[in-house]
Amino acid sequence: MPKFVFDINGFSDFDEHVLQASATHPILVDFWADWCGPCLYLDPVLKAVVAEYHGKVLLAKVDTEEDENLKLAGRYKVRGFPTVVLIEKGEEVARFSSARTKPFVREFLDDNSQLLAAATNSTHR
């Protein structure tokens, strides 16, 4: 996986790699499960879009079948999978659920990320 895509395992991992890192980077948190068809469709879409931003946006993958990760999904009141939450400065900024297209994900980021808007304007598409 590219360095801007990483797996989360538990609360301390989430706190370090998502909440703390979100001070400087917008982070998409993908709550997913391997039995979920729409999750499997969305995975390559998210990875492709995040790659287009060349490290300005990070993607945290939270497999809800793993230990503490289901409780982590509960903390964010995730009701179904996939749910993608945008975290900036330690707080949820926006979210969407179900499988989406690349244009939708790009627009979601561009419309909702204040950190991305503040970053230098460089082409990412």
PyMOL commands that set and color helices and strands:
alter all, ss='L'
color gray80, all
select helices_A, chain A and resi 11-23+37-52+69-75+102-112+114-118
alter helices_A, ss='H'
color red, helices_A
select strands_A, chain A and resi 5-7+27-32+58-63+83-88+91-97
alter strands_A, ss='S'
color yellow, strands_A
deselect
rebuild
show_as cartoon
